Amino acid sequence: MQALDAVAVRQWADACVRSLDANREDIDRINVFPVPDGDTGTNLLQTMRSALDALLRTPVDTVGAALGALARGALAGARGNSGVILSQVLRGLAEAAHGASTATGASLRRALWRADELATAAVSEPVPGTVLSVLRAAAEAARDCPSDELDEVVTVAAKAGAEALADTPRHLAVLARAGVVDAGGRGLVVLLDTLAAVITGRAVEEVAAVRTVPRDSLTTAREAGSSEFEYEVMYLLDGSPDVDVLKDELMAIGDCVSVVGDGAGLWTVHVHCNDIGAAVEAGIRAGRPHRVTVARFADQIAAQAPRFVRDRAIVVLVEGEGVAELFRSEGAVVFEPGERVTAADLLAVVVSTRARQVTVLPGDPTWREPLDDAVAQAVAAGQDVVVVPTFSPVQALAALAVHSPSRRAGDDVVAMAEAAAATRRGEVAVSDREAITWVGRCRPGDLLGMVDGEVVVIEPGGADVGAVACRLVDRMLASGGELVTVLLGRAAPDGVERVLEDHLRVAHPEVELAAYPGGQRDALLVVGVE
């Protein structure tokens, strides 16, 4: 290959995911600096999957655009310290190729050097003998390569990276004692070898033997930082933060700090600390944090156990603190997707159940596409995952209510699907735009009553929410029903559930009402009729 184009970037990203998947367990087991780690390979794999997912969803026709999509996806889906570093490697490649239709050997030379600069800047306290040493060696070898031929530049870079990886135990005594190489560096060599394979057409060769750490030596689980800190906190940040101030605030409460961006207003923040609230509050002062994830290192020790630790699990995708707690109380694993849900996020949730058979109950149809991708990847990895069609949290509640672990898995899924299908779903919401509906024109601010996604009631802004809810429930009960379930949104007026209760006592005395605080943002009320 004489030049790298958008198609080749897609081939490389896909091959990286497959290579990291094949090497994930080995990489997970060999990280011993500064304390044993159990998820470096997993973090790299999930970050690269997020990058590939973003690329596949973005129309691109130049190498710069393709690498840019990879970099943005990796940043948004970065997992752990190694994922943050990987996102900056991809960002460096993207910046060097910005605006270019293809990348030559000279372009790759500049790209690796820029990747080295950004990755080094992302680490608060760089240490020799880690992934940064491997990246620096690859960048220097590419810079000093006498040829501008693409295949020659990538070959010398991959070879130098492999040699630097083999040399990491000389720089870190803890690696030498364990008889392993640096895990993050190992992951980077996998990516460089894969790039060389795509460009040259040769098979990836094994460059360094991987020895595993005995399981009983895994006393904690983290990729970097002091063992005095109990939690890893990560979040995305929108805005234009003062990076130095934010880093200083985070360093005051923890270590392993990184604040890295994509150059377009999106940042990933990473810190190990004991005060989770202080870490998030620092982000609030700097911008708008979202997709906050917290991992307790002690909990990760259990991840060293055999892959499947239980037969079945139920995963529910819903938004709202109240409804999430409702599902948790019934034993479900709950994930609140937020505004930017990706297949990588959903895959991580499914895999984290460590269950052989997983049933997913989505509470919103808009999550279906990334969920399908995540399920396909989980199934390919050996899990039995089934999605029960539920288009509202009330349908998911109905499905979970009939779940029985004592039934055969297939029969249980059928029972849940039938319960969900038998539940009519409704909403009372405020219109955010003008539109034509089956029952007339609605305007911004109007109150809407909807059944199964269709508007059936329109009242002008300022109308009584309780009265609209009563009309909606009457409409839904016209075809029968015994139980009305209501989830109260954040903006639901006080006492609306009592209005409904009084109305049903008179108009439908045979019907039972169950109302719960849902906490959903969009709908004032979510209604289910069974």
Buried (B, 14 or more C-beta within 10 A) or exposed (E): BEBBBBEBBBBBBBBBBEBBBEBBBBBBBBBBBBBBBBBBBBBBBBBBBBBBBBBBBBEBEBBBBBBBBBBBBBBBBBBBBBBBBBBBBBBBBBBBBEEBEBBBBBBBBBBBBBBBBBBBBBBBEEBEBBBBBBBBBBBBBBBEBEEEBBBBBBBBBBBBBBBBBBBBBEBBEBBEEBEBBBBBBBBBBBBBBBBBBBBBEEEBEEBBEBEEBEEEEBEBBBBBBEEEBBBBBBBBBEEEBEBEEBBEBBBEBBBBBBBBBBEEEBBBBBBBBEBBEBBBBBBEEBBEBEBBEEBEBEEBBEBBEEEEEEEBBBBBBBBBEBBBBBBEEEEBBBBBBEEEBBBBBBBBBBBEBBBBBBBBBBBBEEBEEBBEBBBEBBBEBEBBBBBBBBBBBBBBBBBBBBBEEEBEBEEBBEBBBBBBBBBBBBBBBBBEEEEEBEEEEBEEEBBBBBBEEEBBBBBEEEEEBBBBBBBBBBBBBEEEBEBBBBBBBBBBBEEBBEBBBEBBEEEBEEBEBBBBBBBBEBBBBBBBBB
